[in-house]
Amino acid sequence: MLSGFLMDFARYSIIFCILYVIIKIIYCKKKLIKIEYKKEIINIIFYSYLAGLLSQTILPIINIGIVDGKVFIDIATYGNGRINIIPFRTIMEYVKGINDTRGIETVSISKINLIANIGLFIPFGLLFPVCVRKIDNKYTILIGTLLSLFIEVIQIFIKRGTDIDDVILNTIGVLVGWLIFIFVLRPRYKAKNF
């Protein structure tokens, strides 16, 4: 489950990264703009992360292959369509292990979901203030929360299931990433001034 998620996340991120680099090079050559490599590397990481995030939260699963000599394309959504608007309900289920299943390595799926929902948004809190300099970095948490809320609302319409606790956990992830930026990266970022 987790390895498949990470592989798909990486696949979309890499595809986006390649497209971004090609488009950026063409654009800069056409406009005779010098590429700021340090800035662009951070932008590539951030926007590739966003592509991976959106690919796993709102895009359908696309499988392409060949079976019995015939090419097939399978487009599917997944999820249970469950809607939870009661704060901390799912979090408590995760913590207590209610409705828990075990993965291949007997790892609690509930614990993985809890940690993954936080971890999925740490890069946003870390990279957003660096990439989007025109917006005061104190709005990072608000914008990250709005992104998570946007994803959850979209998931209602694609029957992926939506959960207010995902927004809470994602916001905690944004906060953790932002705190790392504030206390670790920002001092270095200001010193190097890139």
N, CA, C and O of each residue as an XYZ file, in Angstrom:
776
protein
N       0.822     -1.194      0.000
C       0.000      0.000      0.000
C       0.865      1.256      0.000
O       0.750      2.097     -0.892
N       1.734      1.380      1.009
C       2.580      2.567      1.121
C       3.598      2.623     -0.006
O       3.848      3.690     -0.566
N       4.187      1.478     -0.344
C       5.193      1.488     -1.410
C       4.558      1.836     -2.756
O       5.169      2.539     -3.561
N       3.339      1.352     -3.009
C       2.632      1.706     -4.239
C       2.317      3.189     -4.292
O       2.441      3.826     -5.339
N       1.908      3.733     -3.156
C       1.621      5.168     -3.049
C       2.871      5.976     -3.365
O       2.828      6.926     -4.147
N       3.981      5.592     -2.752
C       5.233      6.322     -2.961
C       5.736      6.196     -4.394
O       6.270      7.156     -4.951
N       5.568      5.019     -4.995
C       5.996      4.827     -6.389
C       5.176      5.707     -7.332
O       5.729      6.348     -8.226
N       3.860      5.736     -7.132
C       3.006      6.585     -7.973
C       3.316      8.055     -7.750
O       3.373      8.835     -8.700
N       3.515      8.430     -6.493
C       3.863      9.812     -6.146
C       5.145     10.210     -6.879
O       5.218     11.272     -7.497
N       6.149      9.340     -6.800
C       7.442      9.612     -7.446
C       7.299      9.670     -8.963
O       7.902     10.526     -9.611
N       6.511      8.772     -9.529
C       6.326      8.747    -10.987
C       5.754     10.074    -11.492
O       6.276     10.654    -12.443
N       4.688     10.549    -10.860
C       4.092     11.822    -11.274
C       5.050     12.985    -11.032
O       5.131     13.904    -11.847
N       5.768     12.948     -9.927
C       6.726     14.014     -9.620
C       7.832     14.078    -10.667
O       8.215     15.162    -11.107
N       8.338     12.927    -11.061
C       9.418     12.882    -12.054
C       8.922     13.356    -13.420
O       9.609     14.116    -14.102
N       7.738     12.910    -13.815
C       7.174     13.364    -15.096
C       7.014     14.877    -15.085
O       7.373     15.547    -16.053
N       6.475     15.421    -13.993
C       6.294     16.868    -13.901
C       7.640     17.580    -13.940
O       7.789     18.605    -14.605
N       8.613     17.034    -13.226
C       9.953     17.630    -13.173
C      10.540     17.751    -14.576
O      11.073     18.799    -14.942
N      10.444     16.689    -15.353
C      10.976     16.700    -16.718
C      10.259     17.753    -17.564
O      10.901     18.523    -18.279
N       8.934     17.783    -17.481
C       8.164     18.774    -18.244
C       8.513     20.197    -17.821
O       8.658     21.082    -18.665
N       8.648     20.414    -16.516
C       8.979     21.741    -15.993
C      10.325     22.215    -16.540
O      10.456     23.353    -16.989
N      11.317     21.334    -16.496
C      12.661     21.695    -16.969
C      12.628     22.033    -18.462
O      13.212     23.033    -18.880
N      11.962     21.221    -19.256
C      11.887     21.476    -20.702
C      11.205     22.812    -20.975
O      11.716     23.627    -21.742
N      10.061     23.034    -20.353
C       9.317     24.282    -20.573
C      10.116     25.486    -20.091
O      10.141     26.518    -20.762
N      10.768     25.370    -18.943
C      11.550     26.484    -18.394
C      12.722     26.828    -19.310
O      12.990     28.005    -19.555
N      13.415     25.823    -19.813
C      14.549     26.075    -20.714
C      14.073     26.762    -21.996
O      14.674     27.741    -22.438
N      13.004     26.251    -22.583
C      12.464     26.873    -23.806
C      12.052     28.313    -23.532
O      12.371     29.212    -24.309
N      11.347     28.532    -22.433
C      10.876     29.880    -22.080
C      12.049     30.843    -21.880
O      12.043     31.952    -22.413
N      13.037     30.421    -21.124
C      14.186     31.288    -20.830
C      15.011     31.578    -22.088
O      15.515     32.689    -22.254
N      15.150     30.595    -22.967
C      15.892     30.835    -24.219
C      15.135     31.801    -25.119
O      15.735     32.671    -25.750
N      13.820     31.648    -25.177
C      13.004     32.525    -26.010
C      13.027     33.964    -25.508
O      13.110     34.904    -26.298
N      12.953     34.127    -24.194
C      12.907     35.466    -23.588
C      14.295     36.008    -23.243
O      14.425     37.114    -22.718
N      15.329     35.220    -23.543
C      16.718     35.586    -23.221
C      16.892     35.897    -21.734
O      17.529     36.881    -21.360
N      16.321     35.050    -20.911
C      16.402     35.201    -19.458
C      17.435     34.217    -18.924
O      17.468     33.053    -19.324
N      18.275     34.700    -18.018
C      19.268     33.827    -17.391
C      18.568     32.984    -16.318
O      17.778     33.491    -15.522
N      18.875     31.711    -16.321
C      18.276     30.802    -15.342
C      19.037     30.902    -14.025
O      20.261     30.772    -13.993
N      18.303     31.136    -12.940
C      18.887     31.131    -11.596
C      18.780     29.696    -11.074
O      17.726     29.272    -10.600
N      19.879     28.964    -11.170
C      19.843     27.528    -10.918
C      19.417     27.157     -9.503
O      18.627     26.229     -9.329
N      19.920     27.858     -8.487
C      19.542     27.527     -7.108
C      18.039     27.702     -6.906
O      17.372     26.853     -6.315
N      17.531     28.807     -7.404
C      16.097     29.087     -7.283
C      15.280     28.043     -8.043
O      14.265     27.557     -7.544
N      15.721     27.708     -9.233
C      14.971     26.760    -10.063
C      14.991     25.346     -9.491
O      14.010     24.614     -9.623
N      16.082     24.957     -8.866
C      16.136     23.629     -8.242
C      15.096     23.532     -7.131
O      14.389     22.529     -7.023
N      15.002     24.570     -6.309
C      14.006     24.583     -5.235
C      12.598     24.593     -5.827
O      11.715     23.886     -5.341
N      12.385     25.397     -6.880
C      11.073     25.425     -7.539
C      10.704     24.055     -8.105
O       9.566     23.606     -7.966
N      11.668     23.398     -8.740
C      11.413     22.068     -9.305
C      11.009     21.094     -8.204
O      10.056     20.331     -8.364
N      11.726     21.120     -7.102
C      11.400     20.223     -5.986
C       9.994     20.507     -5.471
O       9.209     19.582     -5.264
N       9.671     21.795     -5.262
C       8.365     22.163     -4.708
C       7.226     21.815     -5.663
O       6.246     21.192     -5.256
N       7.349     22.208     -6.918
C       6.260     21.963     -7.861
C       6.128     20.483     -8.212
O       5.025     20.008     -8.481
N       7.228     19.760     -8.212
C       7.158     18.310     -8.425
C       6.478     17.635     -7.238
O       5.700     16.696     -7.409
N       6.778     18.121     -6.037
C       6.091     17.623     -4.836
C       4.585     17.858     -4.959
O       3.794     16.954     -4.689
N       4.184     19.076     -5.367
C       2.753     19.372     -5.518
C       2.102     18.462     -6.559
O       0.978     17.998     -6.366
N       2.807     18.209     -7.661
C       2.270     17.309     -8.690
C       2.063     15.910     -8.113
O       1.031     15.283     -8.353
N       3.040     15.426     -7.358
C       2.903     14.119     -6.720
C       1.766     14.093     -5.718
O       1.002     13.130     -5.661
N       1.653     15.150     -4.929
C       0.586     15.251     -3.923
C      -0.788     15.198     -4.586
O      -1.649     14.415     -4.183
N      -0.985     16.022     -5.589
C      -2.286     16.063     -6.262
C      -2.571     14.767     -7.016
O      -3.724     14.356     -7.139
N      -1.514     14.126     -7.520
C      -1.715     12.863     -8.238
C      -2.267     11.784     -7.317
O      -3.011     10.910     -7.763
N      -1.917     11.835     -6.064
C      -2.334     10.793     -5.130
C      -3.585     11.142     -4.342
O      -4.129     10.300     -3.626
N      -4.041     12.374     -4.470
C      -5.200     12.779     -3.678
C      -6.437     13.094     -4.514
O      -7.559     12.901     -4.044
N      -6.255     13.577     -5.747
C      -7.446     13.927     -6.525
C      -7.488     13.343     -7.934
O      -8.550     13.332     -8.555
N      -6.379     12.865     -8.445
C      -6.403     12.283     -9.790
C      -6.814     10.817     -9.722
O      -6.520     10.136     -8.739
N      -7.490     10.328    -10.754
C      -7.823      8.902    -10.776
C      -6.566      8.068    -11.022
O      -5.531      8.583    -11.446
N      -6.679      6.792    -10.751
C      -5.577      5.867    -11.015
C      -5.642      5.492    -12.496
O      -6.687      5.078    -12.998
N      -4.520      5.642    -13.180
C      -4.475      5.313    -14.605
C      -3.490      4.164    -14.799
O      -2.295      4.303    -14.536
N      -4.002      3.042    -15.255
C      -3.166      1.883    -15.551
C      -3.187      1.644    -17.053
O      -4.253      1.563    -17.664
N      -2.011      1.534    -17.636
C      -1.889      1.267    -19.067
C      -1.043      0.010    -19.221
O      -0.009     -0.136    -18.568
N      -1.481     -0.878    -20.073
C      -0.721     -2.102    -20.247
C      -1.184     -2.892    -21.453
O      -1.995     -2.424    -22.251
N      -0.655     -4.094    -21.570
C      -1.024     -4.997    -22.657
C      -1.380     -6.342    -22.043
O      -0.600     -6.922    -21.288
N      -2.571     -6.828    -22.381
C      -3.021     -8.139    -21.926
C      -3.503     -8.903    -23.151
O      -4.311     -8.399    -23.930
N      -3.012    -10.100    -23.310
C      -3.376    -10.936    -24.465
C      -3.179    -10.203    -25.787
O      -3.979    -10.350    -26.710
N      -2.108     -9.413    -25.873
C      -1.784     -8.706    -27.098
C      -2.611     -7.461    -27.359
O      -2.472     -6.838    -28.411
N      -3.472     -7.086    -26.416
C      -4.311     -5.901    -26.593
C      -3.918     -4.835    -25.572
O      -3.723     -5.114    -24.389
N      -3.811     -3.610    -26.071
C      -3.485     -2.479    -25.203
C      -4.737     -2.093    -24.425
O      -5.834     -2.042    -24.981
N      -4.560     -1.821    -23.129
C      -5.701     -1.371    -22.342
C      -5.330     -0.126    -21.539
O      -4.175      0.083    -21.168
N      -6.330      0.672    -21.292
C      -6.208      1.820    -20.398
C      -7.334      1.697    -19.390
O      -8.509      1.656    -19.756
N      -6.969      1.640    -18.132
C      -7.946      1.505    -17.060
C      -7.873      2.757    -16.194
O      -6.828      3.061    -15.619
N      -8.974      3.471    -16.105
C      -9.031      4.672    -15.275
C     -10.014      4.397    -14.151
O     -11.184      4.097    -14.391
N      -9.529      4.502    -12.926
C     -10.381      4.184    -11.783
C     -10.107      5.139    -10.631
O      -9.005      5.666    -10.479
N     -11.124      5.341     -9.841
C     -10.934      6.061     -8.586
C     -10.991      5.010     -7.489
O     -11.512      3.914     -7.692
N     -10.468      5.344     -6.361
C     -10.523      4.400     -5.262
C     -10.872      5.149     -3.989
O     -10.710      6.366     -3.896
N     -11.337      4.422     -3.048
C     -11.740      5.007     -1.780
C     -13.105      4.467     -1.408
O     -13.764      3.785     -2.194
N     -13.508      4.783     -0.210
C     -14.765      4.238      0.277
C     -15.912      5.237      0.222
O     -17.042      4.886      0.562
N     -15.655      6.458     -0.193
C     -16.702      7.464     -0.259
C     -17.179      7.950      1.098
O     -18.145      8.709      1.186
N     -16.515      7.523      2.144
C     -16.896      7.894      3.508
C     -16.649      9.381      3.730
O     -15.644      9.929      3.277
N     -17.568     10.019      4.424
C     -17.413     11.424      4.781
C     -17.441     11.530      6.298
O     -18.395     11.099      6.945
N     -16.386     12.107      6.853
C     -16.330     12.342      8.299
C     -16.149     13.829      8.545
O     -15.145     14.412      8.137
N     -17.115     14.441      9.209
C     -17.014     15.862      9.556
C     -16.883     16.067     11.064
O     -16.972     17.192     11.555
N     -16.673     14.979     11.787
C     -16.506     15.062     13.244
C     -15.010     15.111     13.550
O     -14.298     14.126     13.353
N     -14.535     16.268     14.035
C     -13.099     16.394     14.320
C     -12.610     15.347     15.321
O     -13.283     15.051     16.308
N     -11.448     14.805     15.054
C     -10.707     13.858     15.889
C     -11.307     12.451     15.931
O     -10.767     11.581     16.614
N     -12.392     12.210     15.228
C     -12.999     10.878     15.219
C     -12.051      9.850     14.601
O     -11.752      8.827     15.217
N     -11.586     10.120     13.400
C     -10.689      9.185     12.719
C      -9.334      9.125     13.413
O      -8.725      8.059     13.498
N      -8.866     10.258     13.904
C      -7.585     10.272     14.625
C      -7.660      9.338     15.823
O      -6.733      8.564     16.064
N      -8.758      9.402     16.579
C      -8.907      8.519     17.741
C      -9.004      7.055     17.299
O      -8.473      6.169     17.968
N      -9.675      6.802     16.183
C      -9.725      5.431     15.657
C      -8.320      4.946     15.300
O      -7.964      3.798     15.566
N      -7.526      5.831     14.696
C      -6.146      5.478     14.366
C      -5.349      5.166     15.623
O      -4.659      4.149     15.693
N      -5.445      6.045     16.614
C      -4.667      5.891     17.844
C      -5.076      4.618     18.586
O      -4.224      3.888     19.091
N      -6.381      4.356     18.649
C      -6.876      3.174     19.363
C      -6.756      1.896     18.535
O      -6.907      0.794     19.062
N      -6.485      2.047     17.243
C      -6.367      0.870     16.382
C      -7.710      0.270     16.004
O      -7.775     -0.900     15.626
N      -8.796      1.057     16.098
C     -10.127      0.569     15.735
C     -10.156      0.341     14.224
O      -9.643      1.154     13.455
N     -10.758     -0.766     13.808
C     -10.839     -1.134     12.383
C      -9.455     -1.219     11.746
O      -9.303     -0.968     10.550
N      -8.466     -1.567     12.528
C      -7.097     -1.609     12.025
C      -6.852     -2.902     11.259
O      -7.415     -3.952     11.569
N      -6.012     -2.794     10.269
C      -5.545     -3.972      9.545
C      -4.028     -3.951      9.589
O      -3.420     -2.944      9.951
N      -3.434     -5.049      9.225
C      -1.975     -5.146      9.237
C      -1.460     -5.245      7.818
O      -2.046     -5.916      6.968
N      -0.356     -4.565      7.579
C       0.279     -4.626      6.270
C       1.118     -5.879      6.152
O       1.099     -6.735      7.036
N       1.845     -5.983      5.074
C       2.675     -7.152      4.792
C       3.648     -7.420      5.935
O       3.868     -8.570      6.316
N       4.219     -6.369      6.471
C       5.219     -6.530      7.518
C       4.599     -6.352      8.900
O       5.286     -5.942      9.836
N       3.324     -6.652      9.036
C       2.556     -6.504     10.272
C       2.664     -5.103     10.874
O       2.687     -4.931     12.093
N       2.729     -4.122     10.000
C       2.742     -2.734     10.442
C       1.301     -2.255     10.457
O       0.540     -2.521      9.526
N       0.937     -1.562     11.495
C      -0.416     -1.061     11.638
C      -0.730     -0.043     10.544
O      -0.059      0.982     10.430
N      -1.750     -0.332      9.745
C      -2.164      0.580      8.681
C      -2.658      1.894      9.290
O      -2.439      2.963      8.719
N      -3.320      1.818     10.441
C      -3.795      3.039     11.110
C      -2.637      3.960     11.459
O      -2.712      5.170     11.242
N      -1.577      3.396     11.995
C      -0.410      4.214     12.368
C       0.254      4.802     11.126
O       0.701      5.949     11.136
N       0.314      4.009     10.059
C       0.885      4.507      8.805
C       0.059      5.680      8.292
O       0.620      6.699      7.889
N      -1.275      5.548      8.300
C      -2.142      6.632      7.834
C      -1.973      7.889      8.675
O      -1.947      8.999      8.143
N      -1.861      7.718      9.969
C      -1.681      8.853     10.877
C      -0.388      9.597     10.551
O      -0.387     10.816     10.382
N       0.695      8.860     10.465
C       2.004      9.463     10.186
C       2.065     10.004      8.754
O       2.624     11.075      8.518
N       1.492      9.269      7.805
C       1.538      9.696      6.401
C       0.766     10.993      6.177
O       1.207     11.845      5.405
N      -0.380     11.155      6.839
C      -1.154     12.385      6.673
C      -0.399     13.596      7.196
O      -0.549     14.698      6.667
N       0.400     13.405      8.219
C       1.242     14.503      8.713
C       2.432     14.687      7.768
O       2.714     15.798      7.319
N       3.119     13.595      7.476
C       4.331     13.657      6.655
C       4.105     14.168      5.247
O       4.996     14.780      4.659
N       2.935     13.925      4.705
C       2.621     14.334      3.340
C       2.665     15.845      3.156
O       2.924     16.327      2.053
N       2.416     16.599      4.227
C       2.370     18.056      4.107
C       3.573     18.767      4.728
O       3.650     19.994      4.664
N       4.506     18.036      5.323
C       5.720     18.675      5.849
C       6.483     19.396      4.734
O       6.924     20.525      4.950
N       6.659     18.791      3.549
C       7.369     19.520      2.487
C       6.698     20.841      2.101
O       7.382     21.793      1.727
N       5.375     20.905      2.189
C       4.687     22.156      1.860
C       5.121     23.255      2.821
O       5.486     24.349      2.391
N       5.083     22.969      4.123
C       5.479     23.966      5.118
C       6.931     24.372      5.001
O       7.298     25.498      5.337
N       7.744     23.471      4.533
C       9.176     23.706      4.385
C       9.504     24.509      3.124
O      10.329     25.421      3.169
N       8.876     24.180      2.020
C       9.250     24.753      0.723
C       8.426     25.965      0.291
O       8.932     26.819     -0.438
N       7.178     26.055      0.722
C       6.329     27.167      0.280
C       6.940     28.532      0.584
O       6.960     29.390     -0.299
N       7.446     28.769      1.813
C       8.008     30.100      2.087
C       9.246     30.424      1.248
O       9.550     31.594      1.013
N       9.951     29.402      0.802
C      11.140     29.625     -0.025
C      10.732     29.924     -1.469
O      11.312     30.799     -2.111
N       9.744     29.205     -1.973
C       9.355     29.327     -3.386
C       8.438     30.505     -3.671
O       8.528     31.123     -4.731
N       7.571     30.813     -2.744
C       6.595     31.882     -2.972
C       6.963     33.043     -2.054
O       6.400     33.203     -0.971
N       7.905     33.835     -2.503
C       8.465     34.902     -1.668
C       7.557     36.118     -1.563
O       7.696     36.912     -0.632
N       6.632     36.275     -2.500
C       5.769     37.452     -2.493
C       4.730     37.396     -1.380
O       4.157     38.421     -1.009
N       4.488     36.212     -0.851
C       3.526     36.042      0.236
C       4.309     35.871      1.526
O       5.230     35.058      1.600
N       3.938     36.641      2.541
C       4.603     36.562      3.841
C       4.552     35.119      4.335
O       3.499     34.484      4.288
N       5.683     34.601      4.809
C       5.740     33.191      5.188
C       4.841     32.837      6.359
O       4.600     31.657      6.611
N       4.335     33.840      7.088
C       3.421     33.524      8.192
C       2.080     33.004      7.673
O       1.301     32.439      8.440
N       1.805     33.187      6.379
C       0.575     32.665      5.786
C       0.732     31.229      5.290
O      -0.218     30.651      4.761
N       1.892     30.664      5.451
C       2.160     29.304      4.985
C       1.169     28.308      5.574
O       0.626     27.473      4.851
N       0.931     28.390      6.874
C       0.033     27.437      7.532
C      -1.392     27.589      7.001
O      -2.071     26.597      6.739
N      -1.838     28.834      6.842
C      -3.181     29.082      6.311
C      -3.317     28.525      4.891
O      -4.302     27.856      4.581
N      -2.353     28.793      4.047
C      -2.425     28.341      2.654
C      -2.326     26.813      2.577
O      -3.014     26.188      1.769
N      -1.479     26.215      3.407
C      -1.395     24.754      3.455
C      -2.701     24.125      3.914
O      -3.127     23.099      3.383
N      -3.339     24.749      4.910
C      -4.634     24.264      5.388
C      -5.686     24.384      4.289
O      -6.491     23.473      4.092
N      -5.678     25.508      3.575
C      -6.633     25.695      2.478
C      -6.406     24.679      1.355
O      -7.364     24.196      0.752
N      -5.138     24.355      1.073
C      -4.836     23.332      0.070
C      -5.408     21.986      0.504
O      -6.033     21.287     -0.294
N      -5.196     21.624      1.760
C      -5.720     20.368      2.284
C      -7.246     20.352      2.222
O      -7.847     19.349      1.839
N      -7.864     21.460      2.597
C      -9.324     21.569      2.551
C      -9.830     21.446      1.108
O     -10.834     20.782      0.853
N      -9.136     22.085      0.176
C      -9.483     21.988     -1.246
C      -9.457     20.527     -1.699
O     -10.376     20.065     -2.375
N      -8.405     19.810     -1.325
C      -8.277     18.399     -1.691
C      -9.440     17.595     -1.123
O     -10.039     16.781     -1.826
N      -9.759     17.820      0.146
C     -10.842     17.068      0.787
C     -12.194     17.367      0.142
O     -13.017     16.463     -0.007
N     -12.433     18.611     -0.239
C     -13.699     18.961     -0.901
C     -13.783     18.286     -2.269
O     -14.826     17.739     -2.625
N     -12.701     18.319     -3.028
C     -12.679     17.644     -4.336
C     -12.950     16.151     -4.159
O     -13.648     15.545     -4.972
N     -12.404     15.561     -3.105
C     -12.574     14.128     -2.881
C     -14.030     13.744     -2.621
O     -14.410     12.593     -2.837
N     -14.842     14.683     -2.165
C     -16.277     14.408     -2.005
C     -16.881     14.074     -3.364
O     -17.650     13.121     -3.495
N     -16.526     14.865     -4.369
C     -17.132     14.728     -5.691
C     -16.583     13.554     -6.494
O     -17.236     13.080     -7.424
N     -15.406     13.088     -6.146
C     -14.852     11.932     -6.863
C     -14.973     10.654     -6.031
O     -14.379      9.624     -6.349
N     -15.754     10.752     -4.968
C     -16.081      9.607     -4.110
C     -14.855      8.894     -3.549
O     -14.841      7.672     -3.401
N     -13.827      9.684     -3.239
C     -12.623      9.122     -2.626
C     -12.779      9.037     -1.119
O     -12.004      8.353     -0.451
N     -13.759      9.715     -0.587
C     -13.903      9.821      0.855
C     -13.240     11.100      1.314
O     -12.219     11.514      0.766
N     -13.813     11.711      2.303
C     -13.248     12.951      2.824
C     -13.331     12.926      4.335
O     -14.247     12.336      4.909
N     -12.377     13.564      4.971
C     -12.282     13.471      6.423
C     -11.682     14.753      6.980
O     -10.591     15.161      6.580
N     -12.389     15.380      7.894
C     -11.889     16.607      8.527
C     -10.576     16.329      9.259
O      -9.732     17.215      9.393
N     -10.413     15.103      9.726
C      -9.170     14.756     10.423
C      -7.964     14.776      9.488
O      -6.844     15.033      9.932
N      -8.177     14.510      8.207
C      -7.081     14.644      7.244
C      -6.610     16.092      7.192
O      -5.410     16.360      7.132
N      -7.561     17.024      7.216
C      -7.204     18.450      7.212
C      -6.415     18.789      8.476
O      -5.420     19.512      8.413
N      -6.851     18.274      9.615
C      -6.153     18.533     10.884
C      -4.732     17.974     10.826
O      -3.775     18.670     11.162
N      -4.597     16.723     10.402
C      -3.273     16.093     10.340
C      -2.382     16.757      9.295
O      -1.190     16.950      9.532
N      -2.948     17.107      8.140
C      -2.176     17.806      7.108
C      -1.694     19.155      7.619
O      -0.563     19.558      7.345
N      -2.550     19.858      8.364
C      -2.172     21.159      8.927
C      -1.036     21.005      9.935
O      -0.135     21.842      9.990
N      -1.076     19.946     10.725
C       0.035     19.669     11.648
C       1.318     19.461     10.840
O       2.383     19.942     11.227
N       1.213     18.747      9.725
C       2.373     18.549      8.851
C       2.916     19.856      8.311
O       4.129     20.068      8.297
N       2.018     20.748      7.861
C       2.449     22.065      7.373
C       3.153     22.819      8.495
O       4.197     23.432      8.273
N       2.588     22.776      9.696
C       3.178     23.459     10.853
C       4.575     22.920     11.154
O       5.500     23.698     11.392
N       4.735     21.608     11.147
C       6.050     20.999     11.395
C       7.055     21.465     10.335
O       8.172     21.860     10.667
N       6.655     21.417      9.068
C       7.539     21.877      7.994
C       7.890     23.344      8.125
O       9.039     23.732      7.915
N       6.904     24.167      8.471
C       7.121     25.607      8.626
C       8.074     25.884      9.790
O       8.943     26.750      9.688
N       7.914     25.150     10.899
C       8.820     25.331     12.044
C      10.250     24.939     11.676
O      11.202     25.591     12.103
N      10.400     23.887     10.893
C      11.739     23.516     10.417
C      12.308     24.645      9.562
O      13.484     24.987      9.682
N      11.468     25.223      8.697
C      11.912     26.355      7.878
C      12.335     27.521      8.765
O      13.415     28.081      8.576
N      11.499     27.890      9.728
C      11.755     29.060     10.583
C      13.040     28.895     11.388
O      13.859     29.812     11.448
N      13.216     27.731     12.003
C      14.333     27.569     12.934
C      15.597     26.958     12.327
O      16.681     27.105     12.893
N      15.476     26.288     11.206
C      16.652     25.645     10.613
C      17.025     26.275      9.270
O      18.167     26.690      9.073
N      16.071     26.345      8.357
C      16.396     26.805      7.003
C      16.469     28.316      6.859
O      17.350     28.824      6.166
N      15.561     29.046      7.501
C      15.536     30.495      7.288
C      16.842     31.168      7.677
O      17.315     32.028      6.935
N      17.450     30.815      8.813
C      18.742     31.451      9.119
C      19.791     31.185      8.033
O      20.557     32.083      7.683
N      19.831     29.972      7.502
C      20.775     29.643      6.428
C      20.362     30.313      5.128
O      21.202     30.798      4.369
N      19.074     30.333      4.885
C      18.513     30.933      3.671
C      18.845     32.419      3.608
O      19.226     32.927      2.554
N      18.702     33.119      4.733
C      19.021     34.551      4.775
C      20.522     34.783      4.627
O      20.945     35.736      3.973
N      21.323     33.912      5.233
C      22.775     34.067      5.162
C      23.281     33.901      3.726
O      24.171     34.631      3.291
N      22.713     32.940      2.993
C      23.153     32.693      1.612
C      22.433     33.597      0.624
O      22.906     33.809     -0.492
N      21.277     34.133      1.042
C      20.503     35.087      0.247
C      20.223     34.594     -1.175
O      20.523     35.279     -2.153
N      19.638     33.385     -1.270
C      19.227     32.932     -2.610
C      17.757     32.661     -2.656
O      17.234     32.273     -3.701
